[in-house]
Amino acid sequence: LTLLSLKLRAPQPEADLKEELRLLADKVVASVRETDLVVRLGQRGLLCVLRDTSYAGAVQLAERLVDSLTGGGSGHMGLTRRLMWRVVERRGSHTPDGLIAAALTGPFSKPLAA
């Protein structure tokens, strides 16, 4: 079991976070298995529960998501620059609450530089 936490840093000036989060959610849902779970966390985040995905596989998924937002002239570079992610793999010492807390706290990956 692996968790992938995705967060958007607040934009300056304020953009339509709801629409950006919807776009990100659509890309995430299209990229995960039917047995995985994607939930919204607050106004700027998503949490993916990846049942049969290793740590390395979750990192690859996060990197593919970033690539899908930047590739092909999609015009989502501003969104990509604000996207941060973190992967946590379940260990024997993790309680359910501890695993979720670890996924939601830093450090997150650094956003892309301009």
KAWODA-V807313 format. One record per pair of residues at least 24 apart in sequence whose ideal C-beta (glycine too) atoms are under 8 Angstrom apart, sorted by the first residue. I is the first residue (numbers start at 1). J is the second residue. Records with the same first field share a line. If there is no record, write none. Layout:
I = J + J
//
This chain:
1 = 49 + 50 + 51 + 89 + 90 + 99
2 = 50 + 53 + 54 + 55 + 57 + 58 + 87 + 88 + 89 + 90
3 = 47 + 48 + 49 + 50 + 58 + 87 + 88 + 89 + 90 + 99 + 100 + 102 + 103
4 = 47 + 48 + 50 + 58 + 61 + 62 + 85 + 86 + 87 + 103
5 = 41 + 45 + 46 + 47 + 48 + 85 + 86 + 87 + 88 + 103 + 104 + 108
6 = 45 + 46 + 47 + 48 + 62 + 65 + 83 + 84 + 85
7 = 44 + 45 + 83 + 84 + 85 + 108
8 = 44 + 45 + 79 + 82 + 83 + 84
9 = 44 + 82 + 84 + 111
10 = 44 + 82
11 = 78 + 82
15 = 78
17 = 43 + 44
18 = 43
20 = 79
21 = 46
23 = 76 + 79
24 = 65 + 69 + 79 + 83
27 = 65 + 68 + 69
28 = 65
31 = 61 + 64 + 65 + 68
32 = 61
41 = 104
45 = 104
47 = 100 + 103 + 104
54 = 89
55 = 87 + 89
58 = 87 + 89
59 = 87
62 = 87 + 109
66 = 112
70 = 112
77 = 112
80 = 111 + 112
81 = 111 + 112 + 113 + 114
82 = 111
83 = 111
84 = 108 + 109 + 110 + 111
85 = 109
//
